[in-house]
Amino acid sequence: LAYIEWFTPFSIADTTTGFYTLSRSTHRHRHHAVIVPATDIVQSCYLIPHWG
């Protein structure tokens, strides 16, 4: 099993860094997350935090 936290779709890339930004998806002001079988995962995604 895998714990998955959902995020919003990518926004427009930052003109300075070229990075795309996103934020946690919420439902009724709570983070949207699910538990799924690991065999259902097709691809992973690396996220880099934005400090400041």
N, CA, C and O atoms as a Maestro MAE file, in Angstrom:
{
 s_m_m2io_version
 :::
 2.0.0
}

f_m_ct {
 s_m_title
 :::
 protein
 m_atom[208] {
  # First column is atom index #
  i_m_mmod_type
  r_m_x_coord
  r_m_y_coord
  r_m_z_coord
  i_m_residue_number
  s_m_chain_name
  s_m_pdb_residue_name
  s_m_pdb_atom_name
  i_m_atomic_number
  :::
  1 25 0.828 -1.191 0.000 1 A "LEU " " N  " 7
  2 3 0.000 0.000 0.000 1 A "LEU " " CA " 6
  3 2 0.870 1.251 0.000 1 A "LEU " " C  " 6
  4 15 1.995 1.240 0.498 1 A "LEU " " O  " 8
  5 25 0.338 2.316 -0.559 2 A "ALA " " N  " 7
  6 3 1.064 3.588 -0.613 2 A "ALA " " CA " 6
  7 2 0.124 4.724 -0.221 2 A "ALA " " C  " 6
  8 15 -1.042 4.749 -0.617 2 A "ALA " " O  " 8
  9 25 0.647 5.654 0.555 3 A "TYR " " N  " 7
  10 3 -0.091 6.853 0.950 3 A "TYR " " CA " 6
  11 2 0.218 7.942 -0.071 3 A "TYR " " C  " 6
  12 15 1.381 8.283 -0.281 3 A "TYR " " O  " 8
  13 25 -0.812 8.485 -0.703 4 A "ILE " " N  " 7
  14 3 -0.647 9.475 -1.769 4 A "ILE " " CA " 6
  15 2 -1.319 10.774 -1.361 4 A "ILE " " C  " 6
  16 15 -2.495 10.779 -0.997 4 A "ILE " " O  " 8
  17 25 -0.573 11.889 -1.418 5 A "GLU " " N  " 7
  18 3 -1.162 13.210 -1.213 5 A "GLU " " CA " 6
  19 2 -1.339 13.856 -2.577 5 A "GLU " " C  " 6
  20 15 -0.406 13.883 -3.380 5 A "GLU " " O  " 8
  21 25 -2.530 14.374 -2.841 6 A "TRP " " N  " 7
  22 3 -2.832 14.977 -4.132 6 A "TRP " " CA " 6
  23 2 -2.456 16.450 -4.134 6 A "TRP " " C  " 6
  24 15 -2.538 17.131 -3.111 6 A "TRP " " O  " 8
  25 25 -2.039 16.933 -5.314 7 A "PHE " " N  " 7
  26 3 -1.663 18.326 -5.503 7 A "PHE " " CA " 6
  27 2 -2.466 18.910 -6.655 7 A "PHE " " C  " 6
  28 15 -3.039 18.177 -7.460 7 A "PHE " " O  " 8
  29 25 -2.503 20.238 -6.727 8 A "THR " " N  " 7
  30 3 -3.192 20.917 -7.820 8 A "THR " " CA " 6
  31 2 -2.383 20.745 -9.108 8 A "THR " " C  " 6
  32 15 -1.202 20.403 -9.051 8 A "THR " " O  " 8
  33 25 -2.999 20.975 -10.259 9 A "PRO " " N  " 7
  34 3 -2.237 20.912 -11.513 9 A "PRO " " CA " 6
  35 2 -1.154 22.000 -11.541 9 A "PRO " " C  " 6
  36 15 -1.245 22.993 -10.819 9 A "PRO " " O  " 8
  37 25 -0.136 21.804 -12.375 10 A "PHE " " N  " 7
  38 3 0.934 22.790 -12.508 10 A "PHE " " CA " 6
  39 2 0.377 24.138 -12.932 10 A "PHE " " C  " 6
  40 15 -0.578 24.214 -13.706 10 A "PHE " " O  " 8
  41 25 0.985 25.203 -12.416 11 A "SER " " N  " 7
  42 3 0.664 26.548 -12.874 11 A "SER " " CA " 6
  43 2 1.661 26.912 -13.982 11 A "SER " " C  " 6
  44 15 2.423 26.061 -14.441 11 A "SER " " O  " 8
  45 25 1.650 28.151 -14.396 12 A "ILE " " N  " 7
  46 3 2.590 28.620 -15.416 12 A "ILE " " CA " 6
  47 2 3.995 28.639 -14.816 12 A "ILE " " C  " 6
  48 15 4.159 28.968 -13.641 12 A "ILE " " O  " 8
  49 25 4.994 28.296 -15.598 13 A "ALA " " N  " 7
  50 3 6.384 28.265 -15.122 13 A "ALA " " CA " 6
  51 2 6.847 29.651 -14.687 13 A "ALA " " C  " 6
  52 15 6.515 30.657 -15.314 13 A "ALA " " O  " 8
  53 25 7.619 29.687 -13.604 14 A "ASP " " N  " 7
  54 3 8.203 30.929 -13.106 14 A "ASP " " CA " 6
  55 2 9.190 31.463 -14.142 14 A "ASP " " C  " 6
  56 15 10.002 30.703 -14.671 14 A "ASP " " O  " 8
  57 25 9.127 32.755 -14.435 15 A "THR " " N  " 7
  58 3 9.986 33.321 -15.482 15 A "THR " " CA " 6
  59 2 11.455 33.362 -15.085 15 A "THR " " C  " 6
  60 15 12.324 33.332 -15.957 15 A "THR " " O  " 8
  61 25 11.754 33.429 -13.797 16 A "THR " " N  " 7
  62 3 13.143 33.479 -13.334 16 A "THR " " CA " 6
  63 2 13.773 32.098 -13.274 16 A "THR " " C  " 6
  64 15 14.872 31.888 -13.787 16 A "THR " " O  " 8
  65 25 13.074 31.152 -12.643 17 A "THR " " N  " 7
  66 3 13.655 29.825 -12.416 17 A "THR " " CA " 6
  67 2 13.276 28.797 -13.471 17 A "THR " " C  " 6
  68 15 14.001 27.826 -13.685 17 A "THR " " O  " 8
  69 25 12.145 29.008 -14.128 18 A "GLY " " N  " 7
  70 3 11.655 28.023 -15.084 18 A "GLY " " CA " 6
  71 2 10.913 26.879 -14.416 18 A "GLY " " C  " 6
  72 15 10.439 25.964 -15.090 18 A "GLY " " O  " 8
  73 25 10.809 26.927 -13.073 19 A "PHE " " N  " 7
  74 3 10.110 25.872 -12.337 19 A "PHE " " CA " 6
  75 2 8.607 26.113 -12.341 19 A "PHE " " C  " 6
  76 15 8.146 27.254 -12.359 19 A "PHE " " O  " 8
  77 25 7.863 25.032 -12.325 20 A "TYR " " N  " 7
  78 3 6.418 25.101 -12.184 20 A "TYR " " CA " 6
  79 2 6.066 25.032 -10.703 20 A "TYR " " C  " 6
  80 15 6.782 24.406 -9.922 20 A "TYR " " O  " 8
  81 25 4.972 25.668 -10.319 21 A "THR " " N  " 7
  82 3 4.545 25.610 -8.921 21 A "THR " " CA " 6
  83 2 3.206 24.899 -8.820 21 A "THR " " C  " 6
  84 15 2.416 24.870 -9.763 21 A "THR " " O  " 8
  85 25 2.984 24.337 -7.665 22 A "LEU " " N  " 7
  86 3 1.717 23.684 -7.371 22 A "LEU " " CA " 6
  87 2 1.486 23.784 -5.880 22 A "LEU " " C  " 6
  88 15 2.369 24.222 -5.143 22 A "LEU " " O  " 8
  89 25 0.316 23.384 -5.428 23 A "SER " " N  " 7
  90 3 0.017 23.395 -3.999 23 A "SER " " CA " 6
  91 2 -0.807 22.166 -3.670 23 A "SER " " C  " 6
  92 15 -1.335 21.497 -4.559 23 A "SER " " O  " 8
  93 25 -0.909 21.880 -2.391 24 A "ARG " " N  " 7
  94 3 -1.674 20.709 -1.975 24 A "ARG " " CA " 6
  95 2 -3.138 20.885 -2.331 24 A "ARG " " C  " 6
  96 15 -3.708 21.962 -2.158 24 A "ARG " " O  " 8
  97 25 -3.729 19.838 -2.821 25 A "SER " " N  " 7
  98 3 -5.152 19.833 -3.114 25 A "SER " " CA " 6
  99 2 -5.909 19.687 -1.798 25 A "SER " " C  " 6
  100 15 -5.528 18.895 -0.936 25 A "SER " " O  " 8
  101 25 -6.978 20.452 -1.655 26 A "THR " " N  " 7
  102 3 -7.778 20.363 -0.431 26 A "THR " " CA " 6
  103 2 -9.232 20.073 -0.764 26 A "THR " " C  " 6
  104 15 -9.718 20.378 -1.853 26 A "THR " " O  " 8
  105 25 -9.899 19.485 0.191 27 A "HIS " " N  " 7
  106 3 -11.331 19.228 0.102 27 A "HIS " " CA " 6
  107 2 -11.905 19.600 1.461 27 A "HIS " " C  " 6
  108 15 -11.569 18.986 2.473 27 A "HIS " " O  " 8
  109 25 -12.765 20.600 1.481 28 A "ARG " " N  " 7
  110 3 -13.324 21.112 2.743 28 A "ARG " " CA " 6
  111 2 -12.214 21.536 3.701 28 A "ARG " " C  " 6
  112 15 -12.269 21.248 4.897 28 A "ARG " " O  " 8
  113 25 -11.221 22.213 3.172 29 A "HIS " " N  " 7
  114 3 -10.080 22.759 3.924 29 A "HIS " " CA " 6
  115 2 -9.207 21.688 4.570 29 A "HIS " " C  " 6
  116 15 -8.504 21.969 5.540 29 A "HIS " " O  " 8
  117 25 -9.241 20.479 4.051 30 A "ARG " " N  " 7
  118 3 -8.384 19.396 4.537 30 A "ARG " " CA " 6
  119 2 -7.591 18.857 3.356 30 A "ARG " " C  " 6
  120 15 -8.082 18.824 2.228 30 A "ARG " " O  " 8
  121 25 -6.360 18.435 3.625 31 A "HIS " " N  " 7
  122 3 -5.528 17.878 2.552 31 A "HIS " " CA " 6
  123 2 -6.205 16.647 1.970 31 A "HIS " " C  " 6
  124 15 -6.793 15.844 2.694 31 A "HIS " " O  " 8
  125 25 -6.115 16.514 0.670 32 A "HIS " " N  " 7
  126 3 -6.735 15.396 -0.031 32 A "HIS " " CA " 6
  127 2 -5.692 14.301 -0.200 32 A "HIS " " C  " 6
  128 15 -4.680 14.504 -0.872 32 A "HIS " " O  " 8
  129 25 -5.930 13.145 0.403 33 A "ALA " " N  " 7
  130 3 -4.972 12.038 0.333 33 A "ALA " " CA " 6
  131 2 -5.733 10.722 0.249 33 A "ALA " " C  " 6
  132 15 -6.890 10.632 0.660 33 A "ALA " " O  " 8
  133 25 -5.070 9.704 -0.289 34 A "VAL " " N  " 7
  134 3 -5.673 8.376 -0.425 34 A "VAL " " CA " 6
  135 2 -4.619 7.311 -0.151 34 A "VAL " " C  " 6
  136 15 -3.420 7.589 -0.171 34 A "VAL " " O  " 8
  137 25 -5.068 6.115 0.100 35 A "ILE " " N  " 7
  138 3 -4.192 4.952 0.217 35 A "ILE " " CA " 6
  139 2 -4.555 4.019 -0.925 35 A "ILE " " C  " 6
  140 15 -5.712 3.628 -1.077 35 A "ILE " " O  " 8
  141 25 -3.551 3.664 -1.730 36 A "VAL " " N  " 7
  142 3 -3.785 2.828 -2.908 36 A "VAL " " CA " 6
  143 2 -2.802 1.661 -2.913 36 A "VAL " " C  " 6
  144 15 -1.750 1.734 -2.279 36 A "VAL " " O  " 8
  145 25 -3.139 0.583 -3.626 37 A "PRO " " N  " 7
  146 3 -2.166 -0.502 -3.783 37 A "PRO " " CA " 6
  147 2 -0.940 0.010 -4.552 37 A "PRO " " C  " 6
  148 15 -1.085 0.766 -5.512 37 A "PRO " " O  " 8
  149 25 0.241 -0.391 -4.142 38 A "ALA " " N  " 7
  150 3 1.474 0.056 -4.806 38 A "ALA " " CA " 6
  151 2 1.488 -0.325 -6.285 38 A "ALA " " C  " 6
  152 15 2.132 0.350 -7.088 38 A "ALA " " O  " 8
  153 25 0.796 -1.382 -6.649 39 A "THR " " N  " 7
  154 3 0.755 -1.810 -8.053 39 A "THR " " CA " 6
  155 2 -0.016 -0.830 -8.932 39 A "THR " " C  " 6
  156 15 0.107 -0.878 -10.156 39 A "THR " " O  " 8
  157 25 -0.812 0.062 -8.331 40 A "ASP " " N  " 7
  158 3 -1.558 1.063 -9.099 40 A "ASP " " CA " 6
  159 2 -0.712 2.286 -9.460 40 A "ASP " " C  " 6
  160 15 -1.143 3.116 -10.259 40 A "ASP " " O  " 8
  161 25 0.474 2.405 -8.887 41 A "ILE " " N  " 7
  162 3 1.324 3.565 -9.147 41 A "ILE " " CA " 6
  163 2 2.029 3.372 -10.487 41 A "ILE " " C  " 6
  164 15 2.713 2.372 -10.708 41 A "ILE " " O  " 8
  165 25 1.850 4.346 -11.373 42 A "VAL " " N  " 7
  166 3 2.433 4.282 -12.711 42 A "VAL " " CA " 6
  167 2 3.753 5.039 -12.766 42 A "VAL " " C  " 6
  168 15 4.706 4.586 -13.400 42 A "VAL " " O  " 8
  169 25 3.810 6.197 -12.100 43 A "GLN " " N  " 7
  170 3 5.000 7.037 -12.174 43 A "GLN " " CA " 6
  171 2 5.077 7.900 -10.921 43 A "GLN " " C  " 6
  172 15 4.054 8.314 -10.377 43 A "GLN " " O  " 8
  173 25 6.293 8.164 -10.470 44 A "SER " " N  " 7
  174 3 6.478 9.040 -9.313 44 A "SER " " CA " 6
  175 2 6.829 10.448 -9.784 44 A "SER " " C  " 6
  176 15 7.073 10.681 -10.968 44 A "SER " " O  " 8
  177 25 6.850 11.370 -8.846 45 A "CYS " " N  " 7
  178 3 7.168 12.762 -9.158 45 A "CYS " " CA " 6
  179 2 7.988 13.338 -8.017 45 A "CYS " " C  " 6
  180 15 7.604 13.206 -6.855 45 A "CYS " " O  " 8
  181 25 9.106 13.974 -8.327 46 A "TYR " " N  " 7
  182 3 9.931 14.628 -7.312 46 A "TYR " " CA " 6
  183 2 9.498 16.077 -7.169 46 A "TYR " " C  " 6
  184 15 9.307 16.775 -8.164 46 A "TYR " " O  " 8
  185 25 9.346 16.523 -5.941 47 A "LEU " " N  " 7
  186 3 8.965 17.906 -5.671 47 A "LEU " " CA " 6
  187 2 10.076 18.580 -4.874 47 A "LEU " " C  " 6
  188 15 10.660 17.978 -3.972 47 A "LEU " " O  " 8
  189 25 10.361 19.827 -5.213 48 A "ILE " " N  " 7
  190 3 11.375 20.605 -4.510 48 A "ILE " " CA " 6
  191 2 10.653 21.724 -3.764 48 A "ILE " " C  " 6
  192 15 9.897 22.475 -4.379 48 A "ILE " " O  " 8
  193 25 10.870 21.853 -2.451 49 A "PRO " " N  " 7
  194 3 10.165 22.901 -1.699 49 A "PRO " " CA " 6
  195 2 10.644 24.301 -2.079 49 A "PRO " " C  " 6
  196 15 11.794 24.497 -2.472 49 A "PRO " " O  " 8
  197 25 9.752 25.253 -1.956 50 A "HIS " " N  " 7
  198 3 10.072 26.661 -2.188 50 A "HIS " " CA " 6
  199 2 10.147 27.332 -0.828 50 A "HIS " " C  " 6
  200 15 9.133 27.462 -0.142 50 A "HIS " " O  " 8
  201 25 11.326 27.752 -0.439 51 A "TRP " " N  " 7
  202 3 11.523 28.366 0.877 51 A "TRP " " CA " 6
  203 2 11.409 29.874 0.754 51 A "TRP " " C  " 6
  204 15 12.045 30.493 -0.100 51 A "TRP " " O  " 8
  205 25 10.586 30.461 1.623 52 A "GLY " " N  " 7
  206 3 10.504 31.921 1.703 52 A "GLY " " CA " 6
  207 2 9.520 32.576 0.864 52 A "GLY " " C  " 6
  208 15 9.405 33.801 0.888 52 A "GLY " " O  " 8
  :::
 }
 m_bond[207] {
  # First column is bond index #
  i_m_from
  i_m_to
  i_m_order
  :::
  1 1 2 1
  2 2 3 1
  3 3 4 2
  4 3 5 1
  5 5 6 1
  6 6 7 1
  7 7 8 2
  8 7 9 1
  9 9 10 1
  10 10 11 1
  11 11 12 2
  12 11 13 1
  13 13 14 1
  14 14 15 1
  15 15 16 2
  16 15 17 1
  17 17 18 1
  18 18 19 1
  19 19 20 2
  20 19 21 1
  21 21 22 1
  22 22 23 1
  23 23 24 2
  24 23 25 1
  25 25 26 1
  26 26 27 1
  27 27 28 2
  28 27 29 1
  29 29 30 1
  30 30 31 1
  31 31 32 2
  32 31 33 1
  33 33 34 1
  34 34 35 1
  35 35 36 2
  36 35 37 1
  37 37 38 1
  38 38 39 1
  39 39 40 2
  40 39 41 1
  41 41 42 1
  42 42 43 1
  43 43 44 2
  44 43 45 1
  45 45 46 1
  46 46 47 1
  47 47 48 2
  48 47 49 1
  49 49 50 1
  50 50 51 1
  51 51 52 2
  52 51 53 1
  53 53 54 1
  54 54 55 1
  55 55 56 2
  56 55 57 1
  57 57 58 1
  58 58 59 1
  59 59 60 2
  60 59 61 1
  61 61 62 1
  62 62 63 1
  63 63 64 2
  64 63 65 1
  65 65 66 1
  66 66 67 1
  67 67 68 2
  68 67 69 1
  69 69 70 1
  70 70 71 1
  71 71 72 2
  72 71 73 1
  73 73 74 1
  74 74 75 1
  75 75 76 2
  76 75 77 1
  77 77 78 1
  78 78 79 1
  79 79 80 2
  80 79 81 1
  81 81 82 1
  82 82 83 1
  83 83 84 2
  84 83 85 1
  85 85 86 1
  86 86 87 1
  87 87 88 2
  88 87 89 1
  89 89 90 1
  90 90 91 1
  91 91 92 2
  92 91 93 1
  93 93 94 1
  94 94 95 1
  95 95 96 2
  96 95 97 1
  97 97 98 1
  98 98 99 1
  99 99 100 2
  100 99 101 1
  101 101 102 1
  102 102 103 1
  103 103 104 2
  104 103 105 1
  105 105 106 1
  106 106 107 1
  107 107 108 2
  108 107 109 1
  109 109 110 1
  110 110 111 1
  111 111 112 2
  112 111 113 1
  113 113 114 1
  114 114 115 1
  115 115 116 2
  116 115 117 1
  117 117 118 1
  118 118 119 1
  119 119 120 2
  120 119 121 1
  121 121 122 1
  122 122 123 1
  123 123 124 2
  124 123 125 1
  125 125 126 1
  126 126 127 1
  127 127 128 2
  128 127 129 1
  129 129 130 1
  130 130 131 1
  131 131 132 2
  132 131 133 1
  133 133 134 1
  134 134 135 1
  135 135 136 2
  136 135 137 1
  137 137 138 1
  138 138 139 1
  139 139 140 2
  140 139 141 1
  141 141 142 1
  142 142 143 1
  143 143 144 2
  144 143 145 1
  145 145 146 1
  146 146 147 1
  147 147 148 2
  148 147 149 1
  149 149 150 1
  150 150 151 1
  151 151 152 2
  152 151 153 1
  153 153 154 1
  154 154 155 1
  155 155 156 2
  156 155 157 1
  157 157 158 1
  158 158 159 1
  159 159 160 2
  160 159 161 1
  161 161 162 1
  162 162 163 1
  163 163 164 2
  164 163 165 1
  165 165 166 1
  166 166 167 1
  167 167 168 2
  168 167 169 1
  169 169 170 1
  170 170 171 1
  171 171 172 2
  172 171 173 1
  173 173 174 1
  174 174 175 1
  175 175 176 2
  176 175 177 1
  177 177 178 1
  178 178 179 1
  179 179 180 2
  180 179 181 1
  181 181 182 1
  182 182 183 1
  183 183 184 2
  184 183 185 1
  185 185 186 1
  186 186 187 1
  187 187 188 2
  188 187 189 1
  189 189 190 1
  190 190 191 1
  191 191 192 2
  192 191 193 1
  193 193 194 1
  194 194 195 1
  195 195 196 2
  196 195 197 1
  197 197 198 1
  198 198 199 1
  199 199 200 2
  200 199 201 1
  201 201 202 1
  202 202 203 1
  203 203 204 2
  204 203 205 1
  205 205 206 1
  206 206 207 1
  207 207 208 2
  :::
 }
}
